[in-house]
Amino acid sequence: MSCLHLSPLFLVLVFLVSQPTGAQQLPTEPEDNYLVHEDVNIITGLYTREYSLLQDGRVDYKTARQLIISEYNEYWNSVVTTLEFPLFYWVDTDHDGEFSMYVDRQGDGLPSDIVPYTPLSSPPIP
């Protein structure tokens, strides 16, 4: 009969990895009266909205929705159709200018599906 010994480091890593890391700490998207700026970027295919949760004019929450259709109206203003829920979220919880980024990979707006965004590492340039 073998005995399994688990190191304390392994137990800490398992505990950290198994904890939910979704958007439990991510505030819900604010109403329009918190809106500071919005932008349609045809090149990136994203419609971004920037909010001030404290309503002090400082941006501390952002969303980006994927564009589906982009066209111009009779006044040459951009008119867009987007997905219902944001694809990306950014939040600056302690108002220090450092944003945490989240992604909704399912695109359904469920908090359990919104997870911290982890960029793929790129190989070093020789």
N, C-alpha and C positions, 0 to 999 in steps of 0.2 A: 504494500500500500504506500503510495507516495504522498508526501505532504507538500502543499502548495504554500509558498511564502511570498507575500505581496509586499513590496517596498512601500514606504510611506509616500514617496514621490509618485509612484504609479497610482496610488489611491487618490492623491490630490488631482492628478491629471484626469482620471476617470470622472471624478466629481465635477471638475470644471467643464469638461467636454459634455457631460450629460445634462448640465443645467440648461434650461431654456434660454436661448439668446435671441428670441424674436423681438418684436416691437413692444414688449410690455412697458418699456420706459419711453417709448415714442408717443408724444402727444398726438391726438387726432388732428386732422387737417383743419386749420382755423376757418372761420367764416370770412366773407369778403371784406368786412370792416377792419380786419387785421392785415389786409393786403397792402404791400408797399410798392411792389413792382411786378410786372409780368412781361414775358418775352416769348415770341414765336420764332424759333430758329429752324428754317426750312432745311438747312444743311445738315444739322444733327438729327432732325426729325423729332424735336422735343418742344413742348410748350411748358415753360418754367414759370412758377409763381413763387414770389418771395414775401414772407410775412414777418411782422413784428408782434410776437406773442405778448410783450409787455406794452405794446402800442406806444413805444418811445421813438419809433422811426428806425431803430437798429434792426437789421435783418437777423433773425435767429431761428428761422424755420423756412425750408424750401421744399418744393415738390417739382417733379418733372413728369409730364404725361407724354406718351408716344403719340405722334401725329398719325392719323389715318388718311385724312383728306385735307388738302390745303388749296384754297382758291382765293380769288380777289372779288370783292363786291364792286358795285358801280362806282364807288369812290376810291377804288384801288387800295382799300384796306384789306389786310389778310383776314380771312375767315377760315377757321380750322375746325375739324372734327377730330376728337382725341378718344383714346380709350377712357373708360369710365373712371378707373382708379389710377393714381400715379404709379409709375414704374420705379422711380427713385424718390427718396426722401433724404433731407439733410436737417439736422437739428444741432443747435449750439446751446446745450443745456445750461452751461455756466456762464454764458455771454462773454467768452474770452476770444471770440473770433475763430475758434477751432470747431469745425463741424464734424459730426459723426454722420456717416452715410449708410443708408439702408436701401435694400432692393426688394421689390415684391416680384419674385420670380414666377409666381403663378398668375399674377395680374388680377387677382380677385378682391383685393383690398382687405382680406382677413388679417388681423393682427398676427395670428400664428404663422402666416406665410411671409411676413415682412421680417427679413433678417439683416444683420449687419453685412454691408458690402465688403467683400474681400477681393481686391484686384488680383488677377493672375500676375505672378512675377514674370518679368521679361528677362531674357538672357542678357548678360552684360555685353556691351558693345566693345568689340576688340580694338 
